[in-house]
Amino acid sequence: MVFRLFIFLTGFGLAVAGGVTIIGYLNLIPIGYSFTDYLLFISKKIECYLLIIGLLFIYFSIYSPFEKNE
């Protein structure tokens, strides 16, 4: 149970870091980038993948089978 909580909180932290980075890069649109250019730009940045990795951690911490120790 503690391990699942640790994975959940780690995933939450990664998702927040990745989401903030993606939102920060939205500032490229007003300076002339099209939305397609924006998507291509963030697909090349490794820190933007933290959102996906974090969401996967959260998903697996919630939906993985719970093991009961008897």
DSSP file (Angstrom, degrees, kcal/mol; ACC not computed):
  #  RESIDUE AA STRUCTURE BP1 BP2  ACC     N-H-->O    O-->H-N    N-H-->O    O-->H-N    TCO  KAPPA ALPHA  PHI   PSI    X-CA   Y-CA   Z-CA
    1    1 A M     >        0   0    0      0, 0.0     4,-1.9     0, 0.0     5,-0.1   0.000 360.0 360.0 360.0 -41.5    0.0    0.0    0.0
    2    2 A V  H  >  +     0   0    0      2,-0.2     4,-2.4     1,-0.2     5,-0.1   0.879 360.0  53.9 -67.8 -36.7    2.8    2.4    0.8
    3    3 A F  H  > S+     0   0    0      1,-0.2     4,-2.5     2,-0.2    -1,-0.2   0.910 107.9  49.8 -63.2 -41.7    4.6    1.5   -2.4
    4    4 A R  H  > S+     0   0    0      2,-0.2     4,-2.4     1,-0.2    -1,-0.2   0.885 110.2  50.4 -64.9 -38.2    1.4    2.3   -4.4
    5    5 A L  H  X S+     0   0    0     -4,-1.9     4,-2.7     2,-0.2     5,-0.2   0.905 110.1  50.6 -64.7 -41.3    1.2    5.7   -2.6
    6    6 A F  H  X S+     0   0    0     -4,-2.4     4,-2.4     2,-0.2    -2,-0.2   0.920 111.7  47.1 -61.9 -44.4    4.8    6.4   -3.5
    7    7 A I  H  X S+     0   0    0     -4,-2.5     4,-2.5     2,-0.2    -2,-0.2   0.898 112.3  51.0 -64.5 -40.2    4.2    5.5   -7.1
    8    8 A F  H  X S+     0   0    0     -4,-2.4     4,-2.4     2,-0.2    -2,-0.2   0.939 112.6  44.5 -62.3 -47.8    1.1    7.7   -7.2
    9    9 A L  H  X S+     0   0    0     -4,-2.7     4,-2.3     2,-0.2    -2,-0.2   0.869 113.2  51.1 -67.9 -36.1    2.9   10.7   -5.7
   10   10 A T  H  X S+     0   0    0     -4,-2.4     4,-2.3    -5,-0.2    -1,-0.2   0.928 111.6  47.9 -64.0 -44.2    5.8   10.2   -8.0
   11   11 A G  H  X S+     0   0    0     -4,-2.5     4,-2.6     1,-0.2    -2,-0.2   0.881 110.0  52.6 -62.7 -38.6    3.5   10.1  -11.0
   12   12 A F  H  X S+     0   0    0     -4,-2.4     4,-2.4     2,-0.2    -1,-0.2   0.922 109.7  48.5 -63.8 -43.6    1.7   13.2   -9.8
   13   13 A G  H  X S+     0   0    0     -4,-2.3     4,-2.3     2,-0.2    -2,-0.2   0.911 113.0  47.1 -63.1 -42.9    4.9   15.1   -9.5
   14   14 A L  H  X S+     0   0    0     -4,-2.3     4,-2.6     2,-0.2     5,-0.2   0.903 111.7  50.9 -65.2 -41.0    6.1   14.0  -13.0
   15   15 A A  H  X S+     0   0    0     -4,-2.6     4,-2.6     2,-0.2    -2,-0.2   0.896 110.8  48.7 -64.8 -39.7    2.7   14.9  -14.5
   16   16 A V  H  X S+     0   0    0     -4,-2.4     4,-2.6     2,-0.2     5,-0.2   0.930 111.9  49.0 -65.0 -44.8    2.7   18.3  -12.9
   17   17 A A  H  X S+     0   0    0     -4,-2.3     4,-1.8     1,-0.2    -2,-0.2   0.923 115.1  44.1 -61.9 -44.2    6.3   19.0  -14.1
   18   18 A G  H  X S+     0   0    0     -4,-2.6     4,-2.3     2,-0.2    -1,-0.2   0.896 113.8  50.2 -67.9 -40.0    5.4   17.9  -17.7
   19   19 A G  H  X S+     0   0    0     -4,-2.6     4,-2.5    -5,-0.2    -2,-0.2   0.903 110.1  49.5 -65.6 -41.5    2.1   19.8  -17.7
   20   20 A V  H  X S+     0   0    0     -4,-2.6     4,-2.5     2,-0.2    -1,-0.2   0.889 110.9  51.1 -64.5 -38.5    3.7   23.0  -16.5
   21   21 A T  H  X S+     0   0    0     -4,-1.8     4,-2.1    -5,-0.2    -2,-0.2   0.923 110.6  47.8 -64.1 -44.3    6.4   22.7  -19.2
   22   22 A I  H  X S+     0   0    0     -4,-2.3     4,-0.6     1,-0.2    -2,-0.2   0.908 113.1  48.2 -64.4 -41.5    3.8   22.1  -21.9
   23   23 A I  H >< S+     0   0    0     -4,-2.5     3,-1.0     1,-0.2     4,-0.3   0.894 109.9  53.2 -65.2 -39.0    1.8   25.1  -20.7
   24   24 A G  H >< S+     0   0    0     -4,-2.5     3,-1.4     1,-0.3    -2,-0.2   0.884 104.5  54.8 -62.6 -38.4    5.0   27.2  -20.6
   25   25 A Y  H >< S+     0   0    0     -4,-2.1     3,-1.9     1,-0.3    -1,-0.3   0.615  85.4  83.2 -72.9 -10.7    5.8   26.3  -24.2
   26   26 A L  G X< S+     0   0    0     -3,-1.0     3,-1.5    -4,-0.6    -1,-0.3   0.721  73.4  77.5 -62.1 -18.6    2.3   27.6  -25.2
   27   27 A N  G <> S+     0   0    0     -3,-1.4     4,-0.5    -4,-0.3    -1,-0.3   0.608  78.7  71.9 -66.4 -10.0    4.0   31.0  -25.2
   28   28 A L  G <4>S+     0   0    0     -3,-1.9     5,-1.7     1,-0.2     3,-0.4   0.774  84.6  67.2 -74.0 -25.5    5.5   30.1  -28.6
   29   29 A I  T X45S+     0   0    0     -3,-1.5     3,-1.6    -4,-0.2    -1,-0.2   0.923  96.7  50.8 -65.3 -45.5    2.2   30.4  -30.3
   30   30 A P  T 345S+     0   0    0      0, 0.0    -1,-0.2     0, 0.0    -2,-0.2   0.747 103.8  60.5 -66.0 -19.6    1.9   34.2  -29.9
   31   31 A I  T 3<5S-     0   0    0     -4,-0.5    -2,-0.2    -3,-0.4    -3,-0.1   0.349 133.0 -78.7 -91.7   9.9    5.3   34.8  -31.3
   32   32 A G  T < 5S+     0   0    0     -3,-1.6     2,-0.3     1,-0.4    -3,-0.2   0.393  84.5 133.3 119.3  -3.8    4.4   33.2  -34.6
   33   33 A Y      < -     0   0    0     -5,-1.7    -1,-0.4     4,-0.1     2,-0.1  -0.584  49.5-133.2 -75.9 138.8    4.5   29.4  -34.3
   34   34 A S     >  -     0   0    0     -2,-0.3     4,-2.4     1,-0.1     5,-0.1  -0.406  28.1-104.8 -79.7 169.4    1.4   27.6  -35.7
   35   35 A F  H  > S+     0   0    0      1,-0.2     4,-2.4     2,-0.2     5,-0.2   0.874 123.8  52.3 -64.6 -35.5   -0.3   25.0  -33.6
   36   36 A T  H  > S+     0   0    0      2,-0.2     4,-2.3     1,-0.2    -1,-0.2   0.916 109.2  48.9 -65.2 -42.8    1.3   22.3  -35.8
   37   37 A D  H  > S+     0   0    0      1,-0.2     4,-2.4     2,-0.2    -2,-0.2   0.892 110.2  53.1 -61.6 -38.8    4.8   23.8  -35.3
   38   38 A Y  H  X S+     0   0    0     -4,-2.4     4,-2.6     2,-0.2     5,-0.2   0.934 109.3  47.4 -61.5 -47.1    4.0   23.9  -31.5
   39   39 A L  H  X S+     0   0    0     -4,-2.4     4,-1.5     1,-0.2    -2,-0.2   0.893 112.8  48.9 -63.8 -39.6    3.1   20.2  -31.5
   40   40 A L  H  X S+     0   0    0     -4,-2.3     4,-0.6     2,-0.2    -1,-0.2   0.885 111.4  51.1 -65.7 -37.3    6.3   19.3  -33.4
   41   41 A F  H >< S+     0   0    0     -4,-2.4     3,-1.0     1,-0.2     4,-0.4   0.938 112.1  43.9 -65.8 -47.7    8.4   21.4  -31.1
   42   42 A I  H >< S+     0   0    0     -4,-2.6     3,-0.7     1,-0.2     6,-0.2   0.759 104.7  64.2 -73.2 -21.4    7.1   19.8  -27.9
   43   43 A S  H 3< S+     0   0    0     -4,-1.5    -1,-0.2    -5,-0.2    -2,-0.2   0.727 103.2  49.8 -71.1 -18.0    7.3   16.3  -29.4
   44   44 A K  T << S+     0   0    0     -3,-1.0     2,-0.6    -4,-0.6    -1,-0.2   0.520  91.9  90.4 -94.4  -6.9   11.1   16.9  -29.5
   45   45 A K    X   -     0   0    0     -3,-0.7     3,-1.0    -4,-0.4     4,-0.5  -0.809  63.9-154.7 -95.7 123.6   11.5   18.0  -25.9
   46   46 A I  G >  S+     0   0    0     -2,-0.6     3,-1.2     1,-0.2     4,-0.3   0.824  90.9  62.4 -66.7 -32.2   12.1   15.2  -23.4
   47   47 A E  G >  S+     0   0    0      1,-0.3     3,-0.8     2,-0.2     4,-0.3   0.715  93.6  63.8 -70.4 -17.8   10.7   17.1  -20.5
   48   48 A C  G X> S+     0   0    0     -3,-1.0     3,-0.8    -6,-0.2     4,-0.5   0.728  91.8  64.8 -75.5 -20.5    7.3   17.2  -22.2
   49   49 A Y  H <> S+     0   0    0     -3,-1.2     4,-2.4    -4,-0.5    -1,-0.2   0.600  80.3  81.9 -75.9 -10.2    7.1   13.4  -22.0
   50   50 A L  H <> S+     0   0    0     -3,-0.8     4,-2.8    -4,-0.3    -1,-0.2   0.848  85.6  58.4 -62.4 -32.5    7.0   13.7  -18.2
   51   51 A L  H <> S+     0   0    0     -3,-0.8     4,-2.3    -4,-0.3    -1,-0.2   0.942 109.1  43.0 -61.3 -47.4    3.3   14.3  -18.4
   52   52 A I  H  X S+     0   0    0     -4,-0.5     4,-2.1     2,-0.2    -2,-0.2   0.918 115.6  48.4 -66.0 -43.9    2.7   11.0  -20.2
   53   53 A I  H  X S+     0   0    0     -4,-2.4     4,-2.2     1,-0.2    -2,-0.2   0.915 112.4  49.4 -63.0 -43.0    5.0    9.1  -17.9
   54   54 A G  H  X S+     0   0    0     -4,-2.8     4,-2.4     1,-0.2    -2,-0.2   0.899 109.7  50.6 -63.3 -41.9    3.4   10.6  -14.8
   55   55 A L  H  X S+     0   0    0     -4,-2.3     4,-2.6     1,-0.2    -1,-0.2   0.872 109.6  51.4 -65.6 -35.5   -0.1    9.8  -16.0
   56   56 A L  H  X S+     0   0    0     -4,-2.1     4,-2.7     2,-0.2     5,-0.2   0.909 109.0  50.7 -66.0 -41.3    1.0    6.2  -16.6
   57   57 A F  H  X S+     0   0    0     -4,-2.2     4,-2.1     2,-0.2    -2,-0.2   0.931 112.4  46.9 -59.5 -45.6    2.4    6.0  -13.1
   58   58 A I  H  X S+     0   0    0     -4,-2.4     4,-1.7     2,-0.2     5,-0.2   0.930 112.2  50.4 -62.8 -45.6   -0.9    7.3  -11.7
   59   59 A Y  H  X S+     0   0    0     -4,-2.6     4,-2.9     1,-0.2     5,-0.2   0.934 113.5  44.2 -58.9 -48.3   -2.9    4.9  -13.8
   60   60 A F  H  X S+     0   0    0     -4,-2.7     4,-1.3     1,-0.2    -1,-0.2   0.818 110.6  54.6 -70.9 -29.3   -0.9    1.8  -12.8
   61   61 A S  H  < S+     0   0    0     -4,-2.1    -1,-0.2    -5,-0.2    -2,-0.2   0.822 117.5  36.7 -72.0 -28.2   -0.9    2.8   -9.1
   62   62 A I  H  < S+     0   0    0     -4,-1.7    -2,-0.2    -3,-0.2    -3,-0.2   0.897 125.9  33.8 -86.9 -44.3   -4.7    3.1   -9.1
   63   63 A Y  H  < S+     0   0    0     -4,-2.9    -3,-0.2    -5,-0.2    -2,-0.2   0.419  85.8 109.3-101.1   1.1   -5.7    0.2  -11.4
   64   64 A S  S  < S-     0   0    0     -4,-1.3    -4,-0.0    -5,-0.2     0, 0.0  -0.501  84.8 -88.4 -73.0 149.1   -3.1   -2.4  -10.8
   65   65 A P        -     0   0    0      0, 0.0     2,-0.5     0, 0.0    -1,-0.1  -0.296  41.1-124.4 -60.9 137.5   -4.4   -5.4   -8.9
   66   66 A F        -     0   0    0     -3,-0.1     2,-0.6     1,-0.0    -3,-0.0  -0.708  19.1-145.1 -85.8 128.3   -4.2   -5.1   -5.1
   67   67 A E        -     0   0    0     -2,-0.5     2,-0.5     2,-0.0    -1,-0.0  -0.837   8.7-152.4 -97.5 122.9   -2.3   -7.9   -3.4
   68   68 A K        -     0   0    0     -2,-0.6     2,-0.6     2,-0.0    -2,-0.0  -0.826   4.7-148.2 -95.8 127.6   -3.6   -8.9    0.0
   69   69 A N              0   0    0     -2,-0.5    -2,-0.0     1,-0.1     0, 0.0  -0.839 360.0 360.0 -93.9 123.6   -1.1  -10.3    2.5
   70   70 A E              0   0    0     -2,-0.6    -1,-0.1     0, 0.0    -2,-0.0   0.437 360.0 360.0-102.7 360.0   -2.8  -12.8    4.8
